Amino acid sequence: MVEQEDRQLQKNRRKRVERLKKIILITAFATILTPVIVSICLGFLLYGANARLRKIEAEKADMQSQVDELSLKIDNLQESITFYEEKQKSEQAETETVLENENSGQDIMTGDGIKRVYLTFDDGPSRYTDQILDILAEYHVKATFFVVGDTSEEAKALYKRIISEGHSIGIHSYSHKYHEIYASEEAFFEDFYLLSDYIFDVTGVRPDICRLPGGSSNTVSQIDMAEIVNQLNAQGVTCYDWNISGGDADGHGLSAEQIALNVISGVDTFQTSIVLLHDGKDKAQTVDALRMILDELTGRQELEIKPITEETPIILHITH
């Protein structure tokens, strides 16, 4: 009996030992496996977090690109607004001056009874300058171009063409920004010499005639225009205004027919006619009007159409 109980006790002890071993093994396995599982889970979480971070960074970069693009568009728009505001101010100032001085009444008798007409074009060169030069060549007529600054290759070719085809070239202004040019004498002459040097560099010819932006009696200038004219004269540069305006300064007001009529009626009035026209970037009507003007004037006897030279009588709105 005792022996049987001992065997039972040993059997129970072995079972407890086996259970203990299992517990130890399970605990050890769990101790080893748990960090692995945790590491794997953390790895997946980290991978997902990195993926989301990369996505966020990509979205941020895309948004920044859109912001930069929008900012550039805003800057370009602001520049365009500024440009057109300045252009509008300049054209308005010139239009006011033209209207004030249109067909100014100044005339110079020719002495030999021959009417002399000087066609002048301001604000070019532009794409219309080529067309105007073609028309002038077709009618065998020479004219005068008071130019502004343009560094494009097309403009350089036009400066050269004006001279090579026997037309006169004169200074109008480099920037054509009235409020900057006329802010002071220094500002005026800085702009003037900039264009004079540029034309000389491009063509080898230094202009000795000029037309002051808006004319000598413009209403924008903050400086003494008579003093400017005197200083230019002292340097061998002669200024010319006009006594006939085609009325095309605005660019989208008058028809070609009305521009032509303005010129022709003015020529009927004067012995010496200096005609103000424009060959800027919005002067399609002027191109059409020019052919009408030349159809009428070149058929007249006792009338000459000439470019401005040192022999041309001076018509100036102000005394100096």
PEGISUL-V432181 format. One record per residue. N is the residue number from 0. RES is the residue in one small letter. SS is DSSP state (H for helix, E for strand, L for the rest). PHI is phi in whole degrees, 0 to 359 (999 if undefined). PSI is psi as a letter, one per 20 degrees, with the letter a starting at -180 (* if undefined). Layout:
N;RES;SS;PHI;PSI
N;RES;SS;PHI;PSI
This chain:
0;m;L;999;g
1;v;H;298;g
2;e;H;296;h
3;q;H;292;h
4;e;H;294;h
5;d;H;297;g
6;r;H;296;h
7;q;H;292;h
8;l;H;296;g
9;q;H;297;h
10;k;H;297;g
11;n;H;296;h
12;r;H;296;g
13;r;H;297;h
14;k;H;298;g
15;r;H;298;h
16;v;H;297;g
17;e;H;299;g
18;r;H;296;h
19;l;H;297;g
20;k;H;300;g
21;k;H;298;g
22;i;H;299;g
23;i;H;297;g
24;l;H;297;g
25;i;H;297;g
26;t;H;297;g
27;a;H;297;g
28;f;H;297;g
29;a;H;296;h
30;t;H;298;h
31;i;H;282;g
32;l;H;287;h
33;t;H;303;g
34;p;H;298;h
35;v;H;297;g
36;i;H;297;g
37;v;H;299;g
38;s;H;297;g
39;i;H;297;g
40;c;H;300;g
41;l;H;297;h
42;g;H;298;g
43;f;H;297;g
44;l;H;298;g
45;l;H;294;g
46;y;H;299;g
47;g;H;297;g
48;a;H;296;g
49;n;H;296;g
50;a;H;297;g
51;r;H;295;h
52;l;H;296;g
53;r;H;297;h
54;k;H;296;g
55;i;H;298;g
56;e;H;297;h
57;a;H;295;g
58;e;H;296;h
59;k;H;296;g
60;a;H;297;g
61;d;H;295;g
62;m;H;296;h
63;q;H;296;h
64;s;H;297;g
65;q;H;294;g
66;v;H;297;g
67;d;H;298;g
68;e;H;295;g
69;l;H;295;g
70;s;H;298;g
71;l;H;296;g
72;k;H;297;h
73;i;H;296;g
74;d;H;298;g
75;n;H;296;g
76;l;H;296;g
77;q;H;296;g
78;e;H;297;g
79;s;H;296;g
80;i;H;298;g
81;t;H;299;g
82;f;H;301;g
83;y;H;288;h
84;e;H;295;g
85;e;H;296;g
86;k;H;297;g
87;q;H;296;g
88;k;H;298;g
89;s;H;297;g
90;e;H;293;h
91;q;H;296;g
92;a;H;298;g
93;e;H;292;g
94;t;H;298;g
95;e;H;299;g
96;t;H;293;g
97;v;H;300;g
98;l;H;297;h
99;e;H;292;h
100;n;H;248;j
101;e;L;299;p
102;n;L;44;m
103;s;L;295;i
104;g;L;94;i
105;q;L;290;p
106;d;L;213;q
107;i;L;229;p
108;m;L;292;p
109;t;L;277;i
110;g;L;88;h
111;d;L;257;j
112;g;L;80;i
113;i;L;270;p
114;k;E;290;p
115;r;E;236;p
116;v;E;241;p
117;y;E;244;o
118;l;E;280;p
119;t;E;234;q
120;f;E;233;p
121;d;E;256;q
122;d;L;83;i
123;g;L;276;a
124;p;L;274;q
125;s;L;211;a
126;r;H;297;h
127;y;H;280;h
128;t;H;298;g
129;d;H;303;g
130;q;H;294;h
131;i;H;296;g
132;l;H;296;h
133;d;H;297;g
134;i;H;294;g
135;l;H;300;g
136;a;H;296;h
137;e;H;298;h
138;y;L;264;j
139;h;L;57;l
140;v;L;240;q
141;k;L;253;q
142;a;L;223;a
143;t;E;232;p
144;f;E;240;o
145;f;E;265;o
146;v;E;260;r
147;v;E;246;r
148;g;L;278;p
149;d;L;208;o
150;t;L;266;j
151;s;L;291;q
152;e;H;295;h
153;e;H;297;g
154;a;H;293;g
155;k;H;302;g
156;a;H;296;h
157;l;H;287;h
158;y;H;305;g
159;k;H;294;h
160;r;H;294;g
161;i;H;307;g
162;i;H;287;g
163;s;H;296;h
164;e;L;266;j
165;g;L;88;j
166;h;L;272;r
167;s;E;267;q
168;i;E;239;p
169;g;E;225;r
170;i;E;276;p
171;h;E;252;f
172;s;E;185;q
173;y;L;283;g
174;s;L;267;h
175;h;L;62;k
176;k;L;260;n
177;y;H;307;g
178;h;H;290;h
179;e;H;277;g
180;i;H;300;g
181;y;L;264;j
182;a;L;290;h
183;s;L;197;r
184;e;H;299;g
185;e;H;299;g
186;a;H;295;g
187;f;H;298;g
188;f;H;287;h
189;e;H;298;g
190;d;H;294;g
191;f;H;299;g
192;y;H;291;h
193;l;H;300;g
194;l;H;287;g
195;s;H;301;g
196;d;H;294;h
197;y;H;294;g
198;i;H;298;h
199;f;H;295;g
200;d;H;297;h
201;v;H;281;g
202;t;H;248;i
203;g;L;83;j
204;v;L;244;p
205;r;L;256;o
206;p;L;299;q
207;d;L;240;j
208;i;E;230;q
209;c;E;210;q
210;r;L;235;o
211;l;L;294;p
212;p;L;305;p
213;g;L;80;i
214;g;L;85;r
215;s;L;291;i
216;s;L;254;k
217;n;L;301;q
218;t;L;261;j
219;v;L;259;h
220;s;L;299;p
221;q;L;263;j
222;i;L;239;r
223;d;L;285;o
224;m;H;292;h
225;a;H;297;h
226;e;H;294;h
227;i;H;299;g
228;v;H;299;g
229;n;H;297;g
230;q;H;294;h
231;l;H;294;g
232;n;H;300;h
233;a;H;297;h
234;q;L;262;j
235;g;L;83;j
236;v;L;250;p
237;t;E;256;p
238;c;E;262;q
239;y;L;230;p
240;d;L;262;b
241;w;L;207;q
242;n;L;242;i
243;i;E;225;p
244;s;E;242;p
245;g;L;289;i
246;g;L;80;j
247;d;L;263;j
248;a;L;297;h
249;d;L;292;h
250;g;L;95;h
251;h;L;218;k
252;g;L;252;f
253;l;L;271;q
254;s;L;283;r
255;a;H;300;h
256;e;H;297;g
257;q;H;290;h
258;i;H;299;g
259;a;H;298;g
260;l;H;296;g
261;n;H;302;g
262;v;H;290;g
263;i;H;295;g
264;s;H;294;h
265;g;H;293;g
266;v;H;298;h
267;d;H;297;h
268;t;H;274;h
269;f;L;249;q
270;q;L;280;g
271;t;E;246;o
272;s;E;241;o
273;i;E;255;o
274;v;E;259;p
275;l;E;267;o
276;l;E;228;r
277;h;E;224;q
278;d;L;235;k
279;g;L;285;a
280;k;L;282;i
281;d;L;232;k
282;k;L;247;l
283;a;H;299;h
284;q;H;297;h
285;t;H;294;h
286;v;H;299;g
287;d;H;294;h
288;a;H;293;h
289;l;H;300;g
290;r;H;298;h
291;m;H;297;g
292;i;H;298;g
293;l;H;288;h
294;d;H;303;h
295;e;H;281;g
296;l;H;283;h
297;t;L;290;i
298;g;L;271;i
299;r;L;269;q
300;q;L;279;q
301;e;L;59;k
302;l;E;216;p
303;e;E;240;p
304;i;E;251;p
305;k;L;225;q
306;p;L;278;q
307;i;L;288;p
308;t;L;227;a
309;e;L;295;i
310;e;L;271;i
311;t;L;288;p
312;p;L;300;q
313;i;L;271;p
314;i;L;247;o
315;l;L;224;p
316;h;L;287;h
317;i;L;249;q
318;t;L;266;q
319;h;L;214;*
